[in-house]
Amino acid sequence: MLDSVMNLAYSLLDKGLIPDLVLRFAIRALCKQRLREIDCGSFEANHAAKMKWIEAVRARDTIADFTHKANEQHYEVSTQFIISCLGPYAKYSSCLYPTGNETLEEAEILMLESYCEKAQLEDGMTILDLGCGWGSLSIYLAQKYPTSKITGLSNSATQKTYIDSVAKTKGLSNVKTVTADVNVFDFDSGTRFDRILSIEMFEHMKNYELLMRKVASWLRPTSPGDTNESLLFVHIFCHKTTPYHFEENDGWMAQTFFASGTMPSHDLLVYFQSDLTLARSWYIDGRHYSRTLEDWLNRQDQNAKEGIAELERDAENKGLSKEVGRKAFYRFRVFYMACSELFNTHNGQEWGIGHYLFKPNSAALRDHMIK
C-alpha cells in the first residue's frame, strides 16, 4: 500500500500536479524526519556514530562512487536549461546575501570575492578550480587575475564545451578546462598549483583520505621558510554536526538528484589531515543557500515555457520522449524547493556552508618527495 502511494506521489511530482504549498509542507516534515534519523540520542552516541562513519569512508577503495550518476542527474542535463535558471556567472552553488536584499548577480559576485579573499589569491598564480561546474569561478578568476593561469577540472564534457565557449567569447586565453574522473586522473609531475579551490565538489566524494592525498600532491611544493605557501580552499554544504550518505534506497532526493552523494558534517575534514593541515574554517548559515535556490526557482518559473521546450528537445536528441524532458523540468522545480527548505531549517542553523583553508603538511610533503 505504501509503495503504491509513493509511486502515485512521484508520478504527480513528475507532472507538476502537487501544489507548492503542499510540497513545502511535506518537505519540512521530511527535514524534521532526517534530523530524527541522524540523532542517536546523546552526544556520546552521536560522536561514536560519527567515528564509525569516518572509519568506514576511510576504508573505501575509491575516492568517489558512480561518478557517471552526477552527470546524468545534474551536469549533462541541457546546458541551456541550467543556465536559464542561474545568475549571469552561472554559479551552481551557494551565493552570499549579507543584507538579504542582494540580486542573484550581486550575491554571486559577493561569494566569488569571498573565495578570493579567503584563499589569499594574487595575480600571477597558477590556480586549479577542482570540480569547476559551468565555469563561474574559472571565468571570474581569469578576468580578475589576467596574468594567472586557471585550470578547471570537471567530470562533464558538456561543461567543458560551455566553459570553452564562454572563454572564447570573452577573449580569455588564461583558462583551460580538463574533463576527467578524479578517481583515476592525475596531473603530470610538472603541473603543480599555487592554489586549489574546490566549490561543492567534495559532496560527491567518499574516501576523503585518498582525495586529500591526491589534492595535496597537486600543490606546488613549499620550501622551508617560504612565506608564499601553496593552499587549498574548500567550499562545501554540510550539516552542523553529522555526516551521512545518500543511498539509492534513501528516497526521492538520492534516487533523482544525489545518488551516492555525501552530506558532510561541518567538522568532517578535520579528521583527514594526514597530508594537509587546516589553517582556518568558516560557517555560513543555510539561509544564504535557501535564498540562492529560491532565486533559481524563480528564474526557472520565469522561463518555464522556454525551459520545457529546451528539455523536450534535449530528450528527443538523446532518443527519448518529450515526456522525459517535461519530467526533468518539474523535478528540478522540486529539487530547488526541497534544498531551499532544507537549508532554511531552524533559520539556517542545521544545514549550511563550510569554508576551509588548508596548507601542506610539511612532514607528509617530505615523504611524498622522497617517494
GUTITOR-24205 format. One record per residue (C-alpha): residue in three letters; residue number from 1; x, y, z. Coordinates in nm, 3 decimals, always signed. Layout:
ATOM, resn, resi, east, north, up
ATOM, ALA, NUM, X, Y, Z
...
END
This chain:
ATOM, resn, resi, east, north, up
ATOM, MET, 1, +0.000, +0.000, +0.000
ATOM, LEU, 2, +0.279, +0.244, +0.097
ATOM, ASP, 3, +0.468, +0.169, -0.225
ATOM, SER, 4, +0.155, +0.238, -0.428
ATOM, VAL, 5, +0.101, +0.571, -0.252
ATOM, MET, 6, +0.463, +0.676, -0.304
ATOM, ASN, 7, +0.455, +0.577, -0.672
ATOM, LEU, 8, +0.143, +0.785, -0.718
ATOM, ALA, 9, +0.303, +1.081, -0.538
ATOM, TYR, 10, +0.617, +1.059, -0.754
ATOM, SER, 11, +0.403, +1.042, -1.067
ATOM, LEU, 12, +0.218, +1.359, -0.964
ATOM, LEU, 13, +0.551, +1.530, -0.887
ATOM, ASP, 14, +0.679, +1.447, -1.235
ATOM, LYS, 15, +0.374, +1.615, -1.387
ATOM, GLY, 16, +0.385, +1.925, -1.167
ATOM, LEU, 17, +0.044, +1.847, -1.020
ATOM, ILE, 18, +0.119, +1.887, -0.649
ATOM, PRO, 19, +0.073, +2.249, -0.528
ATOM, ASP, 20, +0.386, +2.418, -0.397
ATOM, LEU, 21, +0.222, +2.484, -0.060
ATOM, VAL, 22, +0.162, +2.111, -0.012
ATOM, LEU, 23, +0.509, +2.026, -0.136
ATOM, ARG, 24, +0.679, +2.264, +0.103
ATOM, PHE, 25, +0.479, +2.130, +0.397
ATOM, ALA, 26, +0.584, +1.774, +0.308
ATOM, ILE, 27, +0.948, +1.877, +0.258
ATOM, ARG, 28, +0.964, +2.043, +0.600
ATOM, ALA, 29, +0.824, +1.726, +0.756
ATOM, LEU, 30, +1.091, +1.519, +0.580
ATOM, CYS, 31, +1.365, +1.756, +0.705
ATOM, LYS, 32, +1.243, +1.701, +1.060
ATOM, GLN, 33, +1.240, +1.327, +0.996
ATOM, ARG, 34, +1.602, +1.342, +0.874
ATOM, LEU, 35, +1.704, +1.520, +1.195
ATOM, ARG, 36, +1.539, +1.245, +1.399
ATOM, GLU, 37, +1.714, +0.976, +1.193
ATOM, ILE, 38, +2.063, +1.119, +1.245
ATOM, ASP, 39, +2.017, +1.181, +1.617
ATOM, CYS, 40, +2.132, +0.882, +1.823
ATOM, GLY, 41, +2.003, +1.035, +2.144
ATOM, SER, 42, +2.312, +1.173, +2.316
ATOM, PHE, 43, +2.639, +1.348, +2.234
ATOM, GLU, 44, +2.828, +1.031, +2.326
ATOM, ALA, 45, +2.622, +0.814, +2.091
ATOM, ASN, 46, +2.630, +1.071, +1.811
ATOM, HIS, 47, +3.008, +1.103, +1.835
ATOM, ALA, 48, +3.055, +0.726, +1.833
ATOM, ALA, 49, +2.836, +0.700, +1.522
ATOM, LYS, 50, +3.037, +0.973, +1.351
ATOM, MET, 51, +3.367, +0.796, +1.428
ATOM, LYS, 52, +3.229, +0.473, +1.287
ATOM, TRP, 53, +3.112, +0.656, +0.974
ATOM, ILE, 54, +3.455, +0.817, +0.928
ATOM, GLU, 55, +3.635, +0.485, +0.970
ATOM, ALA, 56, +3.408, +0.333, +0.706
ATOM, VAL, 57, +3.473, +0.603, +0.444
ATOM, ARG, 58, +3.846, +0.591, +0.513
ATOM, ALA, 59, +3.839, +0.217, +0.438
ATOM, ARG, 60, +3.675, +0.261, +0.093
ATOM, ASP, 61, +3.879, +0.162, -0.212
ATOM, THR, 62, +3.788, +0.459, -0.431
ATOM, ILE, 63, +3.765, +0.835, -0.388
ATOM, ALA, 64, +3.413, +0.852, -0.535
ATOM, ASP, 65, +3.136, +0.610, -0.634
ATOM, PHE, 66, +2.925, +0.609, -0.952
ATOM, THR, 67, +3.070, +0.933, -1.089
ATOM, HIS, 68, +2.855, +0.896, -1.402
ATOM, LYS, 69, +2.544, +0.946, -1.190
ATOM, ALA, 70, +2.629, +1.309, -1.116
ATOM, ASN, 71, +2.649, +1.375, -1.489
ATOM, GLU, 72, +2.317, +1.205, -1.557
ATOM, GLN, 73, +2.135, +1.385, -1.276
ATOM, HIS, 74, +2.290, +1.733, -1.298
ATOM, TYR, 75, +2.588, +1.809, -1.509
ATOM, GLU, 76, +2.493, +1.684, -1.853
ATOM, VAL, 77, +2.134, +1.799, -1.844
ATOM, SER, 78, +2.079, +2.061, -2.118
ATOM, THR, 79, +2.328, +2.341, -2.053
ATOM, GLN, 80, +2.088, +2.597, -2.199
ATOM, PHE, 81, +1.821, +2.495, -1.948
ATOM, ILE, 82, +2.056, +2.505, -1.649
ATOM, ILE, 83, +2.199, +2.842, -1.747
ATOM, SER, 84, +1.848, +2.984, -1.777
ATOM, CYS, 85, +1.797, +2.918, -1.404
ATOM, LEU, 86, +2.126, +3.061, -1.281
ATOM, GLY, 87, +2.272, +3.408, -1.249
ATOM, PRO, 88, +2.498, +3.572, -1.510
ATOM, TYR, 89, +2.810, +3.393, -1.382
ATOM, ALA, 90, +2.636, +3.051, -1.398
ATOM, LYS, 91, +2.732, +2.979, -1.036
ATOM, TYR, 92, +2.573, +2.643, -0.948
ATOM, SER, 93, +2.646, +2.668, -0.575
ATOM, SER, 94, +2.550, +2.886, -0.282
ATOM, CYS, 95, +2.573, +3.262, -0.322
ATOM, LEU, 96, +2.606, +3.524, -0.049
ATOM, TYR, 97, +2.330, +3.762, +0.068
ATOM, PRO, 98, +2.471, +3.964, +0.362
ATOM, THR, 99, +2.178, +4.210, +0.373
ATOM, GLY, 100, +1.911, +3.986, +0.221
ATOM, ASN, 101, +1.839, +4.249, -0.044
ATOM, GLU, 102, +2.102, +4.146, -0.297
ATOM, THR, 103, +2.015, +4.042, -0.651
ATOM, LEU, 104, +2.134, +3.699, -0.764
ATOM, GLU, 105, +2.408, +3.864, -0.971
ATOM, GLU, 106, +2.530, +4.064, -0.671
ATOM, ALA, 107, +2.516, +3.754, -0.448
ATOM, GLU, 108, +2.721, +3.555, -0.700
ATOM, ILE, 109, +2.993, +3.820, -0.705
ATOM, LEU, 110, +2.998, +3.856, -0.326
ATOM, MET, 111, +3.059, +3.483, -0.279
ATOM, LEU, 112, +3.319, +3.470, -0.557
ATOM, GLU, 113, +3.500, +3.764, -0.398
ATOM, SER, 114, +3.493, +3.589, -0.061
ATOM, TYR, 115, +3.680, +3.296, -0.217
ATOM, CYS, 116, +3.947, +3.532, -0.350
ATOM, GLU, 117, +3.997, +3.683, -0.005
ATOM, LYS, 118, +3.987, +3.360, +0.194
ATOM, ALA, 119, +4.212, +3.170, -0.049
ATOM, GLN, 120, +4.457, +3.466, -0.050
ATOM, LEU, 121, +4.465, +3.483, -0.428
ATOM, GLU, 122, +4.703, +3.710, -0.619
ATOM, ASP, 123, +4.759, +3.778, -0.984
ATOM, GLY, 124, +5.024, +3.560, -1.146
ATOM, MET, 125, +4.933, +3.241, -0.958
ATOM, THR, 126, +4.862, +2.902, -1.110
ATOM, ILE, 127, +4.515, +2.804, -0.989
ATOM, LEU, 128, +4.313, +2.482, -1.012
ATOM, ASP, 129, +3.933, +2.505, -0.999
ATOM, LEU, 130, +3.860, +2.148, -0.885
ATOM, GLY, 131, +3.509, +2.042, -0.985
ATOM, CYS, 132, +3.458, +2.359, -1.186
ATOM, GLY, 133, +3.091, +2.321, -1.282
ATOM, TRP, 134, +2.988, +2.560, -1.559
ATOM, GLY, 135, +3.299, +2.769, -1.500
ATOM, SER, 136, +3.171, +3.051, -1.279
ATOM, LEU, 137, +3.487, +3.057, -1.068
ATOM, SER, 138, +3.729, +2.979, -1.353
ATOM, ILE, 139, +3.592, +3.260, -1.570
ATOM, TYR, 140, +3.573, +3.506, -1.279
ATOM, LEU, 141, +3.934, +3.439, -1.177
ATOM, ALA, 142, +4.059, +3.452, -1.536
ATOM, GLN, 143, +3.911, +3.801, -1.567
ATOM, LYS, 144, +4.016, +3.926, -1.223
ATOM, TYR, 145, +4.373, +3.789, -1.243
ATOM, PRO, 146, +4.478, +3.824, -1.609
ATOM, THR, 147, +4.837, +3.702, -1.559
ATOM, SER, 148, +4.725, +3.394, -1.365
ATOM, LYS, 149, +4.678, +3.056, -1.529
ATOM, ILE, 150, +4.344, +2.896, -1.442
ATOM, THR, 151, +4.275, +2.525, -1.493
ATOM, GLY, 152, +3.926, +2.386, -1.442
ATOM, LEU, 153, +3.877, +2.013, -1.377
ATOM, SER, 154, +3.531, +1.871, -1.445
ATOM, ASN, 155, +3.382, +1.526, -1.491
ATOM, SER, 156, +3.143, +1.656, -1.758
ATOM, ALA, 157, +3.226, +1.702, -2.127
ATOM, THR, 158, +2.931, +1.937, -2.179
ATOM, GLN, 159, +3.056, +2.164, -1.902
ATOM, LYS, 160, +3.396, +2.188, -2.073
ATOM, THR, 161, +3.226, +2.277, -2.401
ATOM, TYR, 162, +3.033, +2.556, -2.232
ATOM, ILE, 163, +3.334, +2.696, -2.043
ATOM, ASP, 164, +3.550, +2.690, -2.357
ATOM, SER, 165, +3.283, +2.881, -2.549
ATOM, VAL, 166, +3.248, +3.147, -2.276
ATOM, ALA, 167, +3.626, +3.189, -2.251
ATOM, LYS, 168, +3.647, +3.232, -2.629
ATOM, THR, 169, +3.363, +3.485, -2.634
ATOM, LYS, 170, +3.530, +3.689, -2.358
ATOM, GLY, 171, +3.874, +3.664, -2.520
ATOM, LEU, 172, +4.028, +3.481, -2.223
ATOM, SER, 173, +4.344, +3.287, -2.307
ATOM, ASN, 174, +4.445, +3.211, -1.948
ATOM, VAL, 175, +4.178, +2.950, -1.870
ATOM, LYS, 176, +4.156, +2.588, -1.981
ATOM, THR, 177, +3.930, +2.301, -1.880
ATOM, VAL, 178, +4.015, +1.933, -1.838
ATOM, THR, 179, +3.749, +1.660, -1.843
ATOM, ALA, 180, +3.841, +1.372, -1.612
ATOM, ASP, 181, +3.732, +1.141, -1.331
ATOM, VAL, 182, +3.916, +1.231, -1.011
ATOM, ASN, 183, +3.927, +0.860, -0.919
ATOM, VAL, 184, +4.181, +0.786, -1.190
ATOM, PHE, 185, +4.308, +1.121, -1.319
ATOM, ASP, 186, +4.642, +1.268, -1.223
ATOM, PHE, 187, +4.834, +1.570, -1.348
ATOM, ASP, 188, +5.182, +1.510, -1.486
ATOM, SER, 189, +5.468, +1.569, -1.246
ATOM, GLY, 190, +5.545, +1.910, -1.397
ATOM, THR, 191, +5.198, +2.053, -1.328
ATOM, ARG, 192, +5.157, +2.196, -0.980
ATOM, PHE, 193, +4.939, +2.475, -0.844
ATOM, ASP, 194, +4.984, +2.770, -0.608
ATOM, ARG, 195, +4.616, +2.747, -0.515
ATOM, ILE, 196, +4.349, +2.481, -0.548
ATOM, LEU, 197, +3.987, +2.585, -0.494
ATOM, SER, 198, +3.702, +2.335, -0.482
ATOM, ILE, 199, +3.343, +2.456, -0.468
ATOM, GLU, 200, +3.073, +2.198, -0.381
ATOM, MET, 201, +3.261, +1.904, -0.531
ATOM, PHE, 202, +3.360, +1.722, -0.212
ATOM, GLU, 203, +2.994, +1.629, -0.155
ATOM, HIS, 204, +3.026, +1.382, -0.443
ATOM, MET, 205, +3.326, +1.215, -0.279
ATOM, LYS, 206, +3.357, +0.925, -0.032
ATOM, ASN, 207, +3.715, +0.847, +0.075
ATOM, TYR, 208, +3.844, +1.187, +0.188
ATOM, GLU, 209, +4.177, +1.042, +0.296
ATOM, LEU, 210, +4.256, +0.942, -0.064
ATOM, LEU, 211, +4.110, +1.264, -0.202
ATOM, MET, 212, +4.314, +1.493, +0.023
ATOM, ARG, 213, +4.630, +1.294, -0.051
ATOM, LYS, 214, +4.580, +1.333, -0.425
ATOM, VAL, 215, +4.493, +1.702, -0.397
ATOM, ALA, 216, +4.798, +1.765, -0.176
ATOM, SER, 217, +5.021, +1.612, -0.445
ATOM, TRP, 218, +4.891, +1.873, -0.693
ATOM, LEU, 219, +5.002, +2.169, -0.480
ATOM, ARG, 220, +5.332, +2.338, -0.552
ATOM, PRO, 221, +5.595, +2.215, -0.305
ATOM, THR, 222, +5.678, +2.483, -0.049
ATOM, SER, 223, +6.037, +2.525, +0.069
ATOM, PRO, 224, +6.112, +2.578, +0.441
ATOM, GLY, 225, +6.082, +2.946, +0.521
ATOM, ASP, 226, +5.879, +3.019, +0.206
ATOM, THR, 227, +5.621, +3.281, +0.305
ATOM, ASN, 228, +5.406, +3.212, -0.001
ATOM, GLU, 229, +5.269, +2.869, +0.084
ATOM, SER, 230, +5.052, +2.682, -0.163
ATOM, LEU, 231, +4.698, +2.646, -0.028
ATOM, LEU, 232, +4.375, +2.452, -0.074
ATOM, PHE, 233, +4.040, +2.628, -0.027
ATOM, VAL, 234, +3.722, +2.418, +0.001
ATOM, HIS, 235, +3.354, +2.522, -0.003
ATOM, ILE, 236, +3.103, +2.251, +0.091
ATOM, PHE, 237, +2.746, +2.238, +0.204
ATOM, CYS, 238, +2.715, +2.049, +0.530
ATOM, HIS, 239, +2.516, +1.956, +0.838
ATOM, LYS, 240, +2.632, +2.125, +1.156
ATOM, THR, 241, +2.738, +1.802, +1.334
ATOM, THR, 242, +2.654, +1.481, +1.148
ATOM, PRO, 243, +2.780, +1.334, +0.818
ATOM, TYR, 244, +2.562, +1.090, +0.627
ATOM, HIS, 245, +2.530, +0.921, +0.288
ATOM, PHE, 246, +2.258, +0.949, +0.026
ATOM, GLU, 247, +2.184, +0.588, -0.066
ATOM, GLU, 248, +1.980, +0.490, -0.373
ATOM, ASN, 249, +1.709, +0.343, -0.149
ATOM, ASP, 250, +1.706, +0.663, +0.055
ATOM, GLY, 251, +1.410, +0.832, -0.111
ATOM, TRP, 252, +1.343, +1.078, -0.392
ATOM, MET, 253, +1.646, +1.305, -0.347
ATOM, ALA, 254, +1.903, +1.026, -0.363
ATOM, GLN, 255, +1.729, +0.844, -0.647
ATOM, THR, 256, +1.673, +1.152, -0.861
ATOM, PHE, 257, +1.946, +1.407, -0.788
ATOM, PHE, 258, +2.213, +1.294, -0.546
ATOM, ALA, 259, +2.275, +0.923, -0.594
ATOM, SER, 260, +2.576, +0.811, -0.390
ATOM, GLY, 261, +2.628, +1.165, -0.261
ATOM, THR, 262, +2.750, +1.268, +0.082
ATOM, MET, 263, +2.625, +1.523, +0.333
ATOM, PRO, 264, +2.944, +1.617, +0.520
ATOM, SER, 265, +2.941, +1.749, +0.875
ATOM, HIS, 266, +3.099, +2.090, +0.928
ATOM, ASP, 267, +3.393, +1.932, +1.109
ATOM, LEU, 268, +3.436, +1.634, +0.875
ATOM, LEU, 269, +3.755, +1.746, +0.700
ATOM, VAL, 270, +3.925, +1.797, +1.037
ATOM, TYR, 271, +3.955, +1.418, +1.054
ATOM, PHE, 272, +4.152, +1.398, +0.727
ATOM, GLN, 273, +4.468, +1.599, +0.789
ATOM, SER, 274, +4.738, +1.343, +0.713
ATOM, ASP, 275, +4.851, +1.536, +0.404
ATOM, LEU, 276, +4.701, +1.882, +0.455
ATOM, THR, 277, +4.663, +2.087, +0.772
ATOM, LEU, 278, +4.359, +2.301, +0.844
ATOM, ALA, 279, +4.459, +2.666, +0.886
ATOM, ARG, 280, +4.113, +2.826, +0.918
ATOM, SER, 281, +3.744, +2.742, +0.881
ATOM, TRP, 282, +3.423, +2.943, +0.849
ATOM, TYR, 283, +3.048, +2.871, +0.870
ATOM, ILE, 284, +2.785, +3.050, +0.659
ATOM, ASP, 285, +2.429, +2.984, +0.771
ATOM, GLY, 286, +2.196, +2.798, +0.538
ATOM, ARG, 287, +1.966, +3.092, +0.470
ATOM, HIS, 288, +2.213, +3.215, +0.208
ATOM, TYR, 289, +2.177, +2.889, +0.016
ATOM, SER, 290, +1.800, +2.891, +0.064
ATOM, ARG, 291, +1.782, +3.238, -0.090
ATOM, THR, 292, +2.005, +3.122, -0.378
ATOM, LEU, 293, +1.775, +2.830, -0.451
ATOM, GLU, 294, +1.464, +3.047, -0.437
ATOM, ASP, 295, +1.623, +3.280, -0.693
ATOM, TRP, 296, +1.698, +2.980, -0.919
ATOM, LEU, 297, +1.342, +2.856, -0.879
ATOM, ASN, 298, +1.202, +3.199, -0.967
ATOM, ARG, 299, +1.417, +3.215, -1.280
ATOM, GLN, 300, +1.312, +2.866, -1.381
ATOM, ASP, 301, +0.947, +2.966, -1.346
ATOM, GLN, 302, +1.001, +3.292, -1.535
ATOM, ASN, 303, +1.148, +3.093, -1.824
ATOM, ALA, 304, +0.912, +2.795, -1.791
ATOM, LYS, 305, +0.786, +2.785, -2.149
ATOM, GLU, 306, +1.134, +2.804, -2.299
ATOM, GLY, 307, +1.274, +2.569, -2.034
ATOM, ILE, 308, +1.022, +2.293, -2.101
ATOM, ALA, 309, +1.072, +2.327, -2.478
ATOM, GLU, 310, +1.451, +2.305, -2.437
ATOM, LEU, 311, +1.431, +1.995, -2.216
ATOM, GLU, 312, +1.190, +1.831, -2.461
ATOM, ARG, 313, +1.437, +1.897, -2.747
ATOM, ASP, 314, +1.723, +1.769, -2.535
ATOM, ALA, 315, +1.534, +1.448, -2.457
ATOM, GLU, 316, +1.448, +1.390, -2.824
ATOM, ASN, 317, +1.812, +1.449, -2.922
ATOM, LYS, 318, +1.900, +1.167, -2.684
ATOM, GLY, 319, +1.639, +0.936, -2.838
ATOM, LEU, 320, +1.392, +0.982, -2.553
ATOM, SER, 321, +1.034, +1.107, -2.543
ATOM, LYS, 322, +0.928, +1.467, -2.483
ATOM, GLU, 323, +0.767, +1.343, -2.162
ATOM, VAL, 324, +1.113, +1.273, -2.022
ATOM, GLY, 325, +1.205, +1.637, -2.082
ATOM, ARG, 326, +0.890, +1.768, -1.914
ATOM, LYS, 327, +0.954, +1.535, -1.621
ATOM, ALA, 328, +1.305, +1.681, -1.582
ATOM, PHE, 329, +1.161, +2.033, -1.569
ATOM, TYR, 330, +0.927, +1.953, -1.280
ATOM, ARG, 331, +1.192, +1.751, -1.099
ATOM, PHE, 332, +1.427, +2.050, -1.099
ATOM, ARG, 333, +1.149, +2.264, -0.951
ATOM, VAL, 334, +1.107, +2.015, -0.666
ATOM, PHE, 335, +1.484, +1.988, -0.625
ATOM, TYR, 336, +1.531, +2.362, -0.583
ATOM, MET, 337, +1.234, +2.382, -0.348
ATOM, ALA, 338, +1.346, +2.084, -0.138
ATOM, CYS, 339, +1.700, +2.214, -0.098
ATOM, SER, 340, +1.575, +2.563, -0.011
ATOM, GLU, 341, +1.357, +2.428, +0.268
ATOM, LEU, 342, +1.640, +2.207, +0.395
ATOM, PHE, 343, +1.889, +2.494, +0.423
ATOM, ASN, 344, +1.627, +2.722, +0.575
ATOM, THR, 345, +1.557, +2.476, +0.860
ATOM, HIS, 346, +1.592, +2.640, +1.203
ATOM, ASN, 347, +1.698, +2.969, +1.038
ATOM, GLY, 348, +1.996, +2.809, +0.866
ATOM, GLN, 349, +2.144, +2.662, +1.182
ATOM, GLU, 350, +2.109, +2.292, +1.090
ATOM, TRP, 351, +2.247, +2.278, +0.736
ATOM, GLY, 352, +2.471, +2.546, +0.588
ATOM, ILE, 353, +2.801, +2.618, +0.415
ATOM, GLY, 354, +3.152, +2.536, +0.534
ATOM, HIS, 355, +3.463, +2.714, +0.407
ATOM, TYR, 356, +3.808, +2.574, +0.483
ATOM, LEU, 357, +4.167, +2.678, +0.415
ATOM, PHE, 358, +4.435, +2.406, +0.418
ATOM, LYS, 359, +4.811, +2.430, +0.392
ATOM, PRO, 360, +5.051, +2.146, +0.310
ATOM, ASN, 361, +5.155, +1.918, +0.592
ATOM, SER, 362, +5.533, +1.956, +0.576
ATOM, ALA, 363, +5.613, +1.605, +0.704
ATOM, ALA, 364, +5.375, +1.443, +0.455
ATOM, LEU, 365, +5.511, +1.659, +0.173
ATOM, ARG, 366, +5.868, +1.546, +0.250
ATOM, ASP, 367, +5.753, +1.182, +0.243
ATOM, HIS, 368, +5.589, +1.230, -0.099
ATOM, MET, 369, +5.901, +1.397, -0.239
ATOM, ILE, 370, +6.123, +1.115, -0.111
ATOM, LYS, 371, +5.894, +0.855, -0.270
END
